[in-house]
Amino acid sequence: MSSYLAEFLGTTLLVLIGDGVCANNTLEKTKSHNGGPVMILLGWCLAVGVPAGLFGDVSGGHFNPVFTIGLAIAGLFPWNHVLGYIIAQMAGGFLGAVMVWFFYYNHFQNSPSVSAEDKLAIFTTTPAIRNYFFNTFSELLATMVLIFSLFGLSSKTPVAGVSTFNVAAGILMVGTGLGGTTGFSLNPARDFSPRLAHAILPIQGKGSSDWAYSWVPIVGPLIGATIGAFLYKAVF
């Protein structure tokens, strides 16, 4: 399997399960309706950690454009593969979101009390309090902490399964400590691509895709990953 295909499939699975747990929690008549934030956080930890274990040996298990860029900045990944990885990741994120909509199609059609904003939040992150400066800073800091932590852990002697555990633990750490302000996107392939799918798909009762906010989960993580990568290089 090529590394590009692994990144595509891994990101597809990440968004399918991650956005899927949000749909399971939000939409009416699902078996886990109103499951709550703990269920969502656990689902996202598994959505990121399991693909890392599945495809880590093939592609490195990035599934995130800013992770790929951060690795390249740190000298741990060749720049000539960066664009191909990003294309695969963004395409995978889009497909994963489309699959969530199709899987939960009947529930989207039968959720009249779910607001357009909550339906958007199945696919994208939304700020708890909209303030573009602080929202961007939240994404920046959360991504910086995640990148620095994962890069630092990767410099230790690897053991079987530790990559999956480290990734899931990193998401759990950031989600519990720094996720309350924006929903911790950390990843343009997890936010921009599903946002595009939301804009295109004929989702019952949907509203705006909130493109005015769409730059925050791109700019914040990109700057945060860059700082995290330089910090890793300085410390390790």
Secondary structure, DSSP 8 states (H G I E B T S, - for coil): --HHHHHHHHHHHHHHHHHHHHHHHHSTT-TTTT--HHHHHHHHHHHHHHHHHHHHHHH-S--SHHHHHHHHHTTSS-GGGHHHHHHHHHHHHHHHHHHHHHHTHHHHHT-TTS-HHHHHHHHS---SS--HHHHHHHHHHHHHHHHHHHHHHHTS---TTHHHHHHHHHHHHHHHHH-TTT-----HHHHHHHHHHHHHS--TT-----TTTTTHHHHHHHHHHHHHHHHHHHH-
